[in-house]
Amino acid sequence: MLQSAQRSRRITQEEERRELVSSLAHTRTLINQAYSGFNMASDSDLIESYVFEINALQARYNYLLRRVKELEGAT
């Protein structure tokens, strides 16, 4: 009974880890796109919006990376 619960928890953690890794890859793509937009922008308001977007995406990326590391440490 206990082994079944542990196995189920490992599977759930592995699924969460896969989702987090997928989100990391997607967020990395969005960061690259935001940097491309930033590099092509000439309007100061648009540049400012890209700076905020990049900072927000980097914060999200850091969170996702921290969660992946936490899950890997729990297994």
PyMOL Python script that loads the backbone (N, CA, C, O; Angstrom):
from pymol import cmd

cmd.read_pdbstr("""\
ATOM      1  N   MET A   1       0.819  -1.182   0.000  1.00  0.00           N
ATOM      2  CA  MET A   1       0.000   0.000   0.000  1.00  0.00           C
ATOM      3  C   MET A   1       0.873   1.260   0.000  1.00  0.00           C
ATOM      4  O   MET A   1       0.630   2.183  -0.778  1.00  0.00           O
ATOM      5  N   LEU A   2       1.883   1.299   0.867  1.00  0.00           N
ATOM      6  CA  LEU A   2       2.769   2.444   0.969  1.00  0.00           C
ATOM      7  C   LEU A   2       3.574   2.607  -0.320  1.00  0.00           C
ATOM      8  O   LEU A   2       3.770   3.724  -0.799  1.00  0.00           O
ATOM      9  N   GLN A   3       4.040   1.482  -0.880  1.00  0.00           N
ATOM     10  CA  GLN A   3       4.806   1.548  -2.123  1.00  0.00           C
ATOM     11  C   GLN A   3       3.955   2.090  -3.256  1.00  0.00           C
ATOM     12  O   GLN A   3       4.452   2.841  -4.096  1.00  0.00           O
ATOM     13  N   SER A   4       2.706   1.731  -3.295  1.00  0.00           N
ATOM     14  CA  SER A   4       1.801   2.231  -4.327  1.00  0.00           C
ATOM     15  C   SER A   4       1.639   3.734  -4.229  1.00  0.00           C
ATOM     16  O   SER A   4       1.636   4.424  -5.249  1.00  0.00           O
ATOM     17  N   ALA A   5       1.506   4.249  -3.025  1.00  0.00           N
ATOM     18  CA  ALA A   5       1.362   5.696  -2.817  1.00  0.00           C
ATOM     19  C   ALA A   5       2.637   6.420  -3.220  1.00  0.00           C
ATOM     20  O   ALA A   5       2.581   7.489  -3.829  1.00  0.00           O
ATOM     21  N   GLN A   6       3.787   5.844  -2.885  1.00  0.00           N
ATOM     22  CA  GLN A   6       5.061   6.455  -3.258  1.00  0.00           C
ATOM     23  C   GLN A   6       5.245   6.451  -4.770  1.00  0.00           C
ATOM     24  O   GLN A   6       5.716   7.431  -5.348  1.00  0.00           O
ATOM     25  N   ARG A   7       4.878   5.367  -5.394  1.00  0.00           N
ATOM     26  CA  ARG A   7       4.998   5.260  -6.857  1.00  0.00           C
ATOM     27  C   ARG A   7       4.083   6.278  -7.529  1.00  0.00           C
ATOM     28  O   ARG A   7       4.475   6.938  -8.492  1.00  0.00           O
ATOM     29  N   SER A   8       2.875   6.399  -7.019  1.00  0.00           N
ATOM     30  CA  SER A   8       1.924   7.358  -7.571  1.00  0.00           C
ATOM     31  C   SER A   8       2.448   8.785  -7.432  1.00  0.00           C
ATOM     32  O   SER A   8       2.312   9.599  -8.346  1.00  0.00           O
ATOM     33  N   ARG A   9       3.048   9.077  -6.282  1.00  0.00           N
ATOM     34  CA  ARG A   9       3.605  10.413  -6.060  1.00  0.00           C
ATOM     35  C   ARG A   9       4.759  10.685  -7.015  1.00  0.00           C
ATOM     36  O   ARG A   9       4.878  11.790  -7.542  1.00  0.00           O
ATOM     37  N   ARG A  10       5.618   9.677  -7.244  1.00  0.00           N
ATOM     38  CA  ARG A  10       6.735   9.839  -8.184  1.00  0.00           C
ATOM     39  C   ARG A  10       6.230  10.117  -9.585  1.00  0.00           C
ATOM     40  O   ARG A  10       6.777  10.967 -10.287  1.00  0.00           O
ATOM     41  N   ILE A  11       5.189   9.407  -9.998  1.00  0.00           N
ATOM     42  CA  ILE A  11       4.621   9.612 -11.332  1.00  0.00           C
ATOM     43  C   ILE A  11       4.066  11.024 -11.447  1.00  0.00           C
ATOM     44  O   ILE A  11       4.284  11.697 -12.454  1.00  0.00           O
ATOM     45  N   THR A  12       3.354  11.476 -10.426  1.00  0.00           N
ATOM     46  CA  THR A  12       2.791  12.826 -10.433  1.00  0.00           C
ATOM     47  C   THR A  12       3.906  13.860 -10.494  1.00  0.00           C
ATOM     48  O   THR A  12       3.798  14.844 -11.227  1.00  0.00           O
ATOM     49  N   GLN A  13       4.978  13.650  -9.732  1.00  0.00           N
ATOM     50  CA  GLN A  13       6.104  14.576  -9.753  1.00  0.00           C
ATOM     51  C   GLN A  13       6.782  14.579 -11.118  1.00  0.00           C
ATOM     52  O   GLN A  13       7.202  15.631 -11.602  1.00  0.00           O
ATOM     53  N   GLU A  14       6.889  13.424 -11.733  1.00  0.00           N
ATOM     54  CA  GLU A  14       7.508  13.337 -13.060  1.00  0.00           C
ATOM     55  C   GLU A  14       6.654  14.069 -14.096  1.00  0.00           C
ATOM     56  O   GLU A  14       7.190  14.752 -14.968  1.00  0.00           O
ATOM     57  N   GLU A  15       5.338  13.933 -14.007  1.00  0.00           N
ATOM     58  CA  GLU A  15       4.449  14.657 -14.920  1.00  0.00           C
ATOM     59  C   GLU A  15       4.590  16.160 -14.716  1.00  0.00           C
ATOM     60  O   GLU A  15       4.649  16.918 -15.684  1.00  0.00           O
ATOM     61  N   GLU A  16       4.645  16.591 -13.457  1.00  0.00           N
ATOM     62  CA  GLU A  16       4.811  18.020 -13.174  1.00  0.00           C
ATOM     63  C   GLU A  16       6.157  18.511 -13.706  1.00  0.00           C
ATOM     64  O   GLU A  16       6.252  19.604 -14.264  1.00  0.00           O
ATOM     65  N   ARG A  17       7.195  17.691 -13.527  1.00  0.00           N
ATOM     66  CA  ARG A  17       8.514  18.065 -14.025  1.00  0.00           C
ATOM     67  C   ARG A  17       8.513  18.224 -15.538  1.00  0.00           C
ATOM     68  O   ARG A  17       9.090  19.172 -16.071  1.00  0.00           O
ATOM     69  N   ARG A  18       7.859  17.290 -16.228  1.00  0.00           N
ATOM     70  CA  ARG A  18       7.771  17.395 -17.700  1.00  0.00           C
ATOM     71  C   ARG A  18       7.053  18.671 -18.120  1.00  0.00           C
ATOM     72  O   ARG A  18       7.485  19.348 -19.053  1.00  0.00           O
ATOM     73  N   GLU A  19       5.964  19.003 -17.439  1.00  0.00           N
ATOM     74  CA  GLU A  19       5.231  20.232 -17.750  1.00  0.00           C
ATOM     75  C   GLU A  19       6.083  21.469 -17.478  1.00  0.00           C
ATOM     76  O   GLU A  19       6.062  22.429 -18.248  1.00  0.00           O
ATOM     77  N   LEU A  20       6.827  21.437 -16.384  1.00  0.00           N
ATOM     78  CA  LEU A  20       7.689  22.572 -16.061  1.00  0.00           C
ATOM     79  C   LEU A  20       8.798  22.744 -17.097  1.00  0.00           C
ATOM     80  O   LEU A  20       9.100  23.863 -17.513  1.00  0.00           O
ATOM     81  N   VAL A  21       9.400  21.635 -17.510  1.00  0.00           N
ATOM     82  CA  VAL A  21      10.464  21.695 -18.518  1.00  0.00           C
ATOM     83  C   VAL A  21       9.904  22.224 -19.838  1.00  0.00           C
ATOM     84  O   VAL A  21      10.561  23.007 -20.523  1.00  0.00           O
ATOM     85  N   SER A  22       8.705  21.801 -20.188  1.00  0.00           N
ATOM     86  CA  SER A  22       8.056  22.309 -21.401  1.00  0.00           C
ATOM     87  C   SER A  22       7.794  23.810 -21.275  1.00  0.00           C
ATOM     88  O   SER A  22       8.010  24.563 -22.224  1.00  0.00           O
ATOM     89  N   SER A  23       7.330  24.239 -20.109  1.00  0.00           N
ATOM     90  CA  SER A  23       7.090  25.667 -19.876  1.00  0.00           C
ATOM     91  C   SER A  23       8.392  26.459 -19.923  1.00  0.00           C
ATOM     92  O   SER A  23       8.421  27.593 -20.401  1.00  0.00           O
ATOM     93  N   LEU A  24       9.472  25.853 -19.423  1.00  0.00           N
ATOM     94  CA  LEU A  24      10.781  26.513 -19.498  1.00  0.00           C
ATOM     95  C   LEU A  24      11.178  26.758 -20.952  1.00  0.00           C
ATOM     96  O   LEU A  24      11.625  27.851 -21.300  1.00  0.00           O
ATOM     97  N   ALA A  25      11.019  25.762 -21.782  1.00  0.00           N
ATOM     98  CA  ALA A  25      11.372  25.894 -23.199  1.00  0.00           C
ATOM     99  C   ALA A  25      10.511  26.963 -23.873  1.00  0.00           C
ATOM    100  O   ALA A  25      11.013  27.776 -24.650  1.00  0.00           O
ATOM    101  N   HIS A  26       9.221  26.956 -23.571  1.00  0.00           N
ATOM    102  CA  HIS A  26       8.315  27.950 -24.153  1.00  0.00           C
ATOM    103  C   HIS A  26       8.683  29.357 -23.682  1.00  0.00           C
ATOM    104  O   HIS A  26       8.685  30.299 -24.475  1.00  0.00           O
ATOM    105  N   THR A  27       8.990  29.495 -22.412  1.00  0.00           N
ATOM    106  CA  THR A  27       9.357  30.803 -21.861  1.00  0.00           C
ATOM    107  C   THR A  27      10.662  31.291 -22.475  1.00  0.00           C
ATOM    108  O   THR A  27      10.813  32.480 -22.756  1.00  0.00           O
ATOM    109  N   ARG A  28      11.608  30.374 -22.682  1.00  0.00           N
ATOM    110  CA  ARG A  28      12.870  30.731 -23.343  1.00  0.00           C
ATOM    111  C   ARG A  28      12.610  31.274 -24.745  1.00  0.00           C
ATOM    112  O   ARG A  28      13.242  32.240 -25.171  1.00  0.00           O
ATOM    113  N   THR A  29      11.680  30.650 -25.455  1.00  0.00           N
ATOM    114  CA  THR A  29      11.312  31.119 -26.798  1.00  0.00           C
ATOM    115  C   THR A  29      10.715  32.522 -26.726  1.00  0.00           C
ATOM    116  O   THR A  29      11.051  33.389 -27.533  1.00  0.00           O
ATOM    117  N   LEU A  30       9.833  32.738 -25.759  1.00  0.00           N
ATOM    118  CA  LEU A  30       9.216  34.059 -25.601  1.00  0.00           C
ATOM    119  C   LEU A  30      10.253  35.118 -25.241  1.00  0.00           C
ATOM    120  O   LEU A  30      10.168  36.253 -25.710  1.00  0.00           O
ATOM    121  N   ILE A  31      11.229  34.757 -24.415  1.00  0.00           N
ATOM    122  CA  ILE A  31      12.295  35.707 -24.074  1.00  0.00           C
ATOM    123  C   ILE A  31      13.081  36.074 -25.324  1.00  0.00           C
ATOM    124  O   ILE A  31      13.371  37.250 -25.546  1.00  0.00           O
ATOM    125  N   ASN A  32      13.427  35.095 -26.135  1.00  0.00           N
ATOM    126  CA  ASN A  32      14.163  35.367 -27.376  1.00  0.00           C
ATOM    127  C   ASN A  32      13.359  36.264 -28.314  1.00  0.00           C
ATOM    128  O   ASN A  32      13.914  37.165 -28.943  1.00  0.00           O
ATOM    129  N   GLN A  33      12.055  36.017 -28.407  1.00  0.00           N
ATOM    130  CA  GLN A  33      11.198  36.864 -29.247  1.00  0.00           C
ATOM    131  C   GLN A  33      11.139  38.291 -28.715  1.00  0.00           C
ATOM    132  O   GLN A  33      11.171  39.249 -29.487  1.00  0.00           O
ATOM    133  N   ALA A  34      11.054  38.431 -27.397  1.00  0.00           N
ATOM    134  CA  ALA A  34      11.004  39.767 -26.794  1.00  0.00           C
ATOM    135  C   ALA A  34      12.323  40.501 -27.039  1.00  0.00           C
ATOM    136  O   ALA A  34      12.319  41.699 -27.321  1.00  0.00           O
ATOM    137  N   TYR A  35      13.445  39.796 -26.934  1.00  0.00           N
ATOM    138  CA  TYR A  35      14.736  40.431 -27.222  1.00  0.00           C
ATOM    139  C   TYR A  35      14.818  40.864 -28.687  1.00  0.00           C
ATOM    140  O   TYR A  35      15.362  41.926 -28.989  1.00  0.00           O
ATOM    141  N   SER A  36      14.287  40.054 -29.587  1.00  0.00           N
ATOM    142  CA  SER A  36      14.280  40.421 -31.006  1.00  0.00           C
ATOM    143  C   SER A  36      13.464  41.686 -31.226  1.00  0.00           C
ATOM    144  O   SER A  36      13.886  42.592 -31.945  1.00  0.00           O
ATOM    145  N   GLY A  37      12.293  41.739 -30.603  1.00  0.00           N
ATOM    146  CA  GLY A  37      11.456  42.937 -30.712  1.00  0.00           C
ATOM    147  C   GLY A  37      12.143  44.148 -30.120  1.00  0.00           C
ATOM    148  O   GLY A  37      12.086  45.238 -30.690  1.00  0.00           O
ATOM    149  N   PHE A  38      12.790  43.968 -28.985  1.00  0.00           N
ATOM    150  CA  PHE A  38      13.523  45.055 -28.338  1.00  0.00           C
ATOM    151  C   PHE A  38      14.615  45.586 -29.259  1.00  0.00           C
ATOM    152  O   PHE A  38      14.784  46.797 -29.403  1.00  0.00           O
ATOM    153  N   ASN A  39      15.358  44.666 -29.885  1.00  0.00           N
ATOM    154  CA  ASN A  39      16.466  45.072 -30.760  1.00  0.00           C
ATOM    155  C   ASN A  39      15.992  45.795 -32.014  1.00  0.00           C
ATOM    156  O   ASN A  39      16.751  46.560 -32.608  1.00  0.00           O
ATOM    157  N   MET A  40      14.754  45.566 -32.422  1.00  0.00           N
ATOM    158  CA  MET A  40      14.231  46.204 -33.633  1.00  0.00           C
ATOM    159  C   MET A  40      13.424  47.461 -33.333  1.00  0.00           C
ATOM    160  O   MET A  40      13.123  48.231 -34.245  1.00  0.00           O
ATOM    161  N   ALA A  41      13.072  47.677 -32.081  1.00  0.00           N
ATOM    162  CA  ALA A  41      12.210  48.809 -31.719  1.00  0.00           C
ATOM    163  C   ALA A  41      12.997  50.117 -31.726  1.00  0.00           C
ATOM    164  O   ALA A  41      14.180  50.162 -31.389  1.00  0.00           O
ATOM    165  N   SER A  42      12.296  51.178 -32.123  1.00  0.00           N
ATOM    166  CA  SER A  42      12.927  52.501 -32.099  1.00  0.00           C
ATOM    167  C   SER A  42      12.124  53.493 -31.250  1.00  0.00           C
ATOM    168  O   SER A  42      12.660  54.515 -30.822  1.00  0.00           O
ATOM    169  N   ASP A  43      10.865  53.202 -31.009  1.00  0.00           N
ATOM    170  CA  ASP A  43      10.019  54.072 -30.197  1.00  0.00           C
ATOM    171  C   ASP A  43      10.306  53.829 -28.714  1.00  0.00           C
ATOM    172  O   ASP A  43      10.374  52.680 -28.277  1.00  0.00           O
ATOM    173  N   SER A  44      10.472  54.893 -27.945  1.00  0.00           N
ATOM    174  CA  SER A  44      10.841  54.750 -26.537  1.00  0.00           C
ATOM    175  C   SER A  44       9.774  54.008 -25.727  1.00  0.00           C
ATOM    176  O   SER A  44      10.110  53.245 -24.821  1.00  0.00           O
ATOM    177  N   ASP A  45       8.497  54.222 -26.040  1.00  0.00           N
ATOM    178  CA  ASP A  45       7.443  53.503 -25.319  1.00  0.00           C
ATOM    179  C   ASP A  45       7.488  52.014 -25.625  1.00  0.00           C
ATOM    180  O   ASP A  45       7.284  51.187 -24.737  1.00  0.00           O
ATOM    181  N   LEU A  46       7.750  51.678 -26.860  1.00  0.00           N
ATOM    182  CA  LEU A  46       7.843  50.274 -27.254  1.00  0.00           C
ATOM    183  C   LEU A  46       9.063  49.614 -26.619  1.00  0.00           C
ATOM    184  O   LEU A  46       8.991  48.473 -26.163  1.00  0.00           O
ATOM    185  N   ILE A  47      10.170  50.328 -26.593  1.00  0.00           N
ATOM    186  CA  ILE A  47      11.382  49.808 -25.951  1.00  0.00           C
ATOM    187  C   ILE A  47      11.106  49.535 -24.476  1.00  0.00           C
ATOM    188  O   ILE A  47      11.486  48.491 -23.946  1.00  0.00           O
ATOM    189  N   GLU A  48      10.441  50.483 -23.820  1.00  0.00           N
ATOM    190  CA  GLU A  48      10.109  50.308 -22.410  1.00  0.00           C
ATOM    191  C   GLU A  48       9.216  49.093 -22.187  1.00  0.00           C
ATOM    192  O   GLU A  48       9.394  48.348 -21.223  1.00  0.00           O
ATOM    193  N   SER A  49       8.253  48.900 -23.089  1.00  0.00           N
ATOM    194  CA  SER A  49       7.363  47.745 -22.932  1.00  0.00           C
ATOM    195  C   SER A  49       8.128  46.429 -23.089  1.00  0.00           C
ATOM    196  O   SER A  49       7.838  45.453 -22.398  1.00  0.00           O
ATOM    197  N   TYR A  50       9.101  46.404 -23.996  1.00  0.00           N
ATOM    198  CA  TYR A  50       9.915  45.191 -24.150  1.00  0.00           C
ATOM    199  C   TYR A  50      10.778  44.942 -22.915  1.00  0.00           C
ATOM    200  O   TYR A  50      10.983  43.793 -22.526  1.00  0.00           O
ATOM    201  N   VAL A  51      11.277  45.994 -22.306  1.00  0.00           N
ATOM    202  CA  VAL A  51      12.072  45.833 -21.086  1.00  0.00           C
ATOM    203  C   VAL A  51      11.222  45.188 -19.996  1.00  0.00           C
ATOM    204  O   VAL A  51      11.670  44.261 -19.321  1.00  0.00           O
ATOM    205  N   PHE A  52       9.984  45.685 -19.823  1.00  0.00           N
ATOM    206  CA  PHE A  52       9.093  45.097 -18.828  1.00  0.00           C
ATOM    207  C   PHE A  52       8.751  43.653 -19.168  1.00  0.00           C
ATOM    208  O   PHE A  52       8.716  42.790 -18.290  1.00  0.00           O
ATOM    209  N   GLU A  53       8.501  43.397 -20.439  1.00  0.00           N
ATOM    210  CA  GLU A  53       8.169  42.034 -20.864  1.00  0.00           C
ATOM    211  C   GLU A  53       9.328  41.076 -20.610  1.00  0.00           C
ATOM    212  O   GLU A  53       9.127  39.970 -20.107  1.00  0.00           O
ATOM    213  N   ILE A  54      10.531  41.498 -20.956  1.00  0.00           N
ATOM    214  CA  ILE A  54      11.709  40.660 -20.751  1.00  0.00           C
ATOM    215  C   ILE A  54      11.908  40.384 -19.265  1.00  0.00           C
ATOM    216  O   ILE A  54      12.184  39.249 -18.875  1.00  0.00           O
ATOM    217  N   ASN A  55      11.771  41.414 -18.436  1.00  0.00           N
ATOM    218  CA  ASN A  55      11.934  41.220 -16.991  1.00  0.00           C
ATOM    219  C   ASN A  55      10.886  40.259 -16.432  1.00  0.00           C
ATOM    220  O   ASN A  55      11.208  39.405 -15.604  1.00  0.00           O
ATOM    221  N   ALA A  56       9.648  40.390 -16.874  1.00  0.00           N
ATOM    222  CA  ALA A  56       8.582  39.500 -16.408  1.00  0.00           C
ATOM    223  C   ALA A  56       8.852  38.064 -16.853  1.00  0.00           C
ATOM    224  O   ALA A  56       8.685  37.130 -16.068  1.00  0.00           O
ATOM    225  N   LEU A  57       9.260  37.886 -18.085  1.00  0.00           N
ATOM    226  CA  LEU A  57       9.546  36.541 -18.591  1.00  0.00           C
ATOM    227  C   LEU A  57      10.744  35.918 -17.875  1.00  0.00           C
ATOM    228  O   LEU A  57      10.747  34.718 -17.602  1.00  0.00           O
ATOM    229  N   GLN A  58      11.750  36.721 -17.574  1.00  0.00           N
ATOM    230  CA  GLN A  58      12.903  36.196 -16.857  1.00  0.00           C
ATOM    231  C   GLN A  58      12.523  35.787 -15.434  1.00  0.00           C
ATOM    232  O   GLN A  58      13.034  34.794 -14.916  1.00  0.00           O
ATOM    233  N   ALA A  59      11.634  36.546 -14.806  1.00  0.00           N
ATOM    234  CA  ALA A  59      11.157  36.173 -13.475  1.00  0.00           C
ATOM    235  C   ALA A  59      10.401  34.850 -13.541  1.00  0.00           C
ATOM    236  O   ALA A  59      10.571  33.986 -12.681  1.00  0.00           O
ATOM    237  N   ARG A  60       9.560  34.695 -14.574  1.00  0.00           N
ATOM    238  CA  ARG A  60       8.825  33.439 -14.752  1.00  0.00           C
ATOM    239  C   ARG A  60       9.794  32.283 -15.000  1.00  0.00           C
ATOM    240  O   ARG A  60       9.627  31.203 -14.433  1.00  0.00           O
ATOM    241  N   TYR A  61      10.797  32.500 -15.834  1.00  0.00           N
ATOM    242  CA  TYR A  61      11.789  31.477 -16.135  1.00  0.00           C
ATOM    243  C   TYR A  61      12.516  31.046 -14.858  1.00  0.00           C
ATOM    244  O   TYR A  61      12.705  29.853 -14.620  1.00  0.00           O
ATOM    245  N   ASN A  62      12.922  32.023 -14.037  1.00  0.00           N
ATOM    246  CA  ASN A  62      13.613  31.716 -12.776  1.00  0.00           C
ATOM    247  C   ASN A  62      12.726  30.889 -11.855  1.00  0.00           C
ATOM    248  O   ASN A  62      13.196  29.945 -11.220  1.00  0.00           O
ATOM    249  N   TYR A  63      11.439  31.240 -11.779  1.00  0.00           N
ATOM    250  CA  TYR A  63      10.497  30.475 -10.953  1.00  0.00           C
ATOM    251  C   TYR A  63      10.401  29.027 -11.446  1.00  0.00           C
ATOM    252  O   TYR A  63      10.498  28.090 -10.653  1.00  0.00           O
ATOM    253  N   LEU A  64      10.210  28.852 -12.751  1.00  0.00           N
ATOM    254  CA  LEU A  64      10.073  27.511 -13.317  1.00  0.00           C
ATOM    255  C   LEU A  64      11.336  26.688 -13.085  1.00  0.00           C
ATOM    256  O   LEU A  64      11.259  25.507 -12.747  1.00  0.00           O
ATOM    257  N   LEU A  65      12.482  27.305 -13.264  1.00  0.00           N
ATOM    258  CA  LEU A  65      13.749  26.609 -13.057  1.00  0.00           C
ATOM    259  C   LEU A  65      13.899  26.192 -11.593  1.00  0.00           C
ATOM    260  O   LEU A  65      14.346  25.082 -11.307  1.00  0.00           O
ATOM    261  N   ARG A  66      13.531  27.067 -10.681  1.00  0.00           N
ATOM    262  CA  ARG A  66      13.595  26.745  -9.256  1.00  0.00           C
ATOM    263  C   ARG A  66      12.680  25.564  -8.921  1.00  0.00           C
ATOM    264  O   ARG A  66      13.064  24.686  -8.148  1.00  0.00           O
ATOM    265  N   ARG A  67      11.468  25.537  -9.498  1.00  0.00           N
ATOM    266  CA  ARG A  67      10.536  24.429  -9.253  1.00  0.00           C
ATOM    267  C   ARG A  67      11.096  23.112  -9.794  1.00  0.00           C
ATOM    268  O   ARG A  67      10.967  22.077  -9.141  1.00  0.00           O
ATOM    269  N   VAL A  68      11.706  23.137 -10.962  1.00  0.00           N
ATOM    270  CA  VAL A  68      12.299  21.915 -11.524  1.00  0.00           C
ATOM    271  C   VAL A  68      13.393  21.400 -10.583  1.00  0.00           C
ATOM    272  O   VAL A  68      13.466  20.203 -10.305  1.00  0.00           O
ATOM    273  N   LYS A  69      14.231  22.299 -10.103  1.00  0.00           N
ATOM    274  CA  LYS A  69      15.305  21.894  -9.198  1.00  0.00           C
ATOM    275  C   LYS A  69      14.748  21.343  -7.894  1.00  0.00           C
ATOM    276  O   LYS A  69      15.292  20.386  -7.343  1.00  0.00           O
ATOM    277  N   GLU A  70      13.672  21.938  -7.396  1.00  0.00           N
ATOM    278  CA  GLU A  70      13.045  21.432  -6.178  1.00  0.00           C
ATOM    279  C   GLU A  70      12.517  20.014  -6.390  1.00  0.00           C
ATOM    280  O   GLU A  70      12.696  19.145  -5.536  1.00  0.00           O
ATOM    281  N   LEU A  71      11.873  19.785  -7.521  1.00  0.00           N
ATOM    282  CA  LEU A  71      11.340  18.455  -7.809  1.00  0.00           C
ATOM    283  C   LEU A  71      12.454  17.432  -7.980  1.00  0.00           C
ATOM    284  O   LEU A  71      12.321  16.294  -7.529  1.00  0.00           O
ATOM    285  N   GLU A  72      13.533  17.816  -8.615  1.00  0.00           N
ATOM    286  CA  GLU A  72      14.641  16.892  -8.808  1.00  0.00           C
ATOM    287  C   GLU A  72      15.296  16.558  -7.482  1.00  0.00           C
ATOM    288  O   GLU A  72      15.804  15.451  -7.305  1.00  0.00           O
ATOM    289  N   GLY A  73      15.294  17.495  -6.552  1.00  0.00           N
ATOM    290  CA  GLY A  73      15.855  17.253  -5.226  1.00  0.00           C
ATOM    291  C   GLY A  73      14.966  16.382  -4.375  1.00  0.00           C
ATOM    292  O   GLY A  73      15.434  15.736  -3.438  1.00  0.00           O
ATOM    293  N   ALA A  74      13.659  16.357  -4.701  1.00  0.00           N
ATOM    294  CA  ALA A  74      12.683  15.584  -3.912  1.00  0.00           C
ATOM    295  C   ALA A  74      12.652  14.118  -4.313  1.00  0.00           C
ATOM    296  O   ALA A  74      12.098  13.296  -3.584  1.00  0.00           O
ATOM    297  N   THR A  75      13.229  13.774  -5.450  1.00  0.00           N
ATOM    298  CA  THR A  75      13.164  12.384  -5.906  1.00  0.00           C
ATOM    299  C   THR A  75      14.336  11.563  -5.454  1.00  0.00           C
ATOM    300  O   THR A  75      14.414  10.375  -5.765  1.00  0.00           O
TER     301      THR A  75
END
""", "prot")
cmd.dss("prot")
cmd.show_as("cartoon", "prot")
cmd.util.cbc("prot")
cmd.orient("prot")
